């Protein structure tokens, strides 16, 4: 049975068809509101929309003098409103954040949804420093075909850290330090989230990868995960000051992930991350029967949010 038959449409979705929005209509969340930073410019990567979610009581919280935590999320066009997404699915982040805020489990939080760059999504989300740990032939093939000749993840992170975050901190009443700043994504977005925390530990204090795409390409392989392992062994952020969340399902594309994630989990534990004790800094989960799609991620979103942002 070939890979296409094993994982079906989700294989195409994750790796070839970027999660495009069929229109550029402003998302209408069930709770709170969206402010769009339209075609946000960058000296490092192509301009793209950034959708900032504000809770319904944003003005009251702001007036009280409280400051907000911030979670940066990739594939921003898929986060809030299923009516505007290519597959009519969404993370419905506003539902989960609102429930957790209203129950007092997390402090006031803003969500910065950074749109992906369409055909360059893979190029921006594949961690660039993995490449130096690959054999020349495999590296050249990945760069030419998978990254379209132009690795861009380091440039994408410079955009986030040097351009977007300062703009967000200037516009909104945020807590600007790493302990109040998290980053999250799924699939390739999970890869770039972990990479971001490791490359900029002074900026991002926590990272979550849902269905993290450690295989890095179209099919099971050893060379891309091995490159990731070598990088993580040497570069994982300090567990004394950072939190890491990982998960995957067991169907669709997620059916491929288990052996790779087990080794990543061990690397994290070797570094000193732990899911034990009063204040764990590591969480890894397997969601049996779930696949590689926004509905699955929405259903379990409160778990990583609470882990990363909980009081």
Secondary structure, DSSP 8 states (H G I E B T S, - for coil): --HHHHHTHHHHHHHTS---BSS------SSSEEEEEEEE--SSS--EEEEEEE-TTHHHHHHTT--BEEEEESSGGGSS-GGGBTTS----HHHHHHHHHHTTSB--EEEEEE---GGGHHHHHS-GGGGGGS-HHHHHHIIIIISTT---HHHHHHIIIIIIHHHHHHHS-B--SGGGEEEEEETHHHHHHHHHHHHTTTT-SEEEEET--TT-SSS--SHHHHHHHHHHHHH---TTT-EEEEEEESSGGGGG-HHHHHHHHHHHHHHT--S-SSS--EEEEEETT--SSHHHHHHHHHHHHHHHHB-
